[in-house]
Amino acid sequence: MARMSDLESVFCRTAAWRWLARRIVVPRVLDRAIGPEVLEIGCGSGAMAAEVLRLRGGDITHFTATDVDPAMVALAREQLAPFGDRAEARLVDASRLPFGDQSFDTVCSWLMLHHTIGWQAVVADAVRVLRPGGRFVGYDLPDTVASRAVHRLTRSRVLMIDAADLAEHLAACGLTDVVVAPIGLGGAYRFTGTRPEAT
Ligand SMILES: C[S@@+](CC[C@H](N)C(=O)[O-])C[C@H]1O[C@@H](n2cnc3c(N)ncnc32)[C@H](O)[C@@H]1O
């Protein structure tokens, strides 16, 4: 299991990261309503969860933010405290989600799949916990000179994911309306797919 480097973990707690989440990422990635019950995998400091709740909170009845790193979960609990019972942070490995099948309306994954190395299994488990009609949404980074340089600098263990490979795997996991498209931010791409309604 891969964890973030110290440098990355410091950066994702900064005001600059929260600004990026609020002004760029959420508006460009969340193209429609999410929820009402939301799971976030690899939530880090909880910065994205807090911004999603601030910007789209009206759609959300409960937000479960999860991460495999206890230090991150502790930070996420602090970030989410203002939202009371509507949000919680839990220690969870995204490759073994401790939730029943079809438990959530939306699963979010923000810049975390490439940290999991075994990203295909993580995607499959995210799809398993989605209700029919629910959506898997997020963004990630491809293998570029810039992303390689950042991870060399931060000494993170990562496996960058080609956008076409991700699109193929989302469809192979049974999602429909799959979109993987650039968001105009250093090669980053957004992705989404919908679990079909039961027939
Ligand atoms: C670059 S950070 C992104 C954090 C957050 N999503 C954000 O955008 O601010 C990647 C996060 O993924 C988490 N992570 C890596 N592998 C994981 C796994 N198998 N299960 C859950 N979280 C994981 C790391 O601990 C880290 O907090």
The ligand as a MOL file (V3000), in Angstrom:
LIG
                    3D

  0  0  0     0  0            999 V3000
M  V30 BEGIN CTAB
M  V30 COUNTS 27 29 0 0 0
M  V30 BEGIN ATOM
M  V30 1 C -2.4710 13.0930 -3.2380 0
M  V30 2 S -3.4140 12.6270 -1.8170 0 CHG=1
M  V30 3 C -5.0000 13.3000 -2.2390 0
M  V30 4 C -5.8110 13.6110 -1.0350 0
M  V30 5 C -7.1820 14.2090 -1.3050 0
M  V30 6 N -7.9860 13.3420 -2.1520 0
M  V30 7 C -7.0750 15.5940 -1.9130 0
M  V30 8 O -7.3280 15.7390 -3.1190 0
M  V30 9 O -6.7320 16.5280 -1.1940 0 CHG=-1
M  V30 10 C -3.6530 10.8620 -1.9570 0
M  V30 11 C -4.2930 10.2220 -0.7370 0
M  V30 12 O -4.6130 8.8680 -1.0450 0
M  V30 13 C -4.4120 8.0980 0.1250 0
M  V30 14 N -4.3060 6.6800 -0.2480 0
M  V30 15 C -3.3220 6.0510 -0.9350 0
M  V30 16 N -3.5990 4.7490 -1.0700 0
M  V30 17 C -4.7930 4.5330 -0.4580 0
M  V30 18 C -5.6200 3.3900 -0.2490 0
M  V30 19 N -5.2680 2.1770 -0.6980 0
M  V30 20 N -6.7780 3.5370 0.4240 0
M  V30 21 C -7.1660 4.7590 0.8890 0
M  V30 22 N -6.4250 5.8800 0.7300 0
M  V30 23 C -5.2600 5.7720 0.0640 0
M  V30 24 C -3.1580 8.6740 0.7480 0
M  V30 25 O -3.0310 8.3250 2.1130 0
M  V30 26 C -3.4000 10.1660 0.5230 0
M  V30 27 O -4.0520 10.7610 1.6050 0
M  V30 END ATOM
M  V30 BEGIN BOND
M  V30 1 1 1 2
M  V30 2 1 2 3
M  V30 3 1 2 10
M  V30 4 1 3 4
M  V30 5 1 4 5
M  V30 6 1 5 6
M  V30 7 1 5 7
M  V30 8 2 7 8
M  V30 9 1 7 9
M  V30 10 1 10 11
M  V30 11 1 11 12
M  V30 12 1 11 26
M  V30 13 1 12 13
M  V30 14 1 13 14
M  V30 15 1 13 24
M  V30 16 1 14 15
M  V30 17 1 14 23
M  V30 18 2 15 16
M  V30 19 1 16 17
M  V30 20 1 17 18
M  V30 21 2 17 23
M  V30 22 1 18 19
M  V30 23 2 18 20
M  V30 24 1 20 21
M  V30 25 2 21 22
M  V30 26 1 22 23
M  V30 27 1 24 25
M  V30 28 1 24 26
M  V30 29 1 26 27
M  V30 END BOND
M  V30 END CTAB
M  END
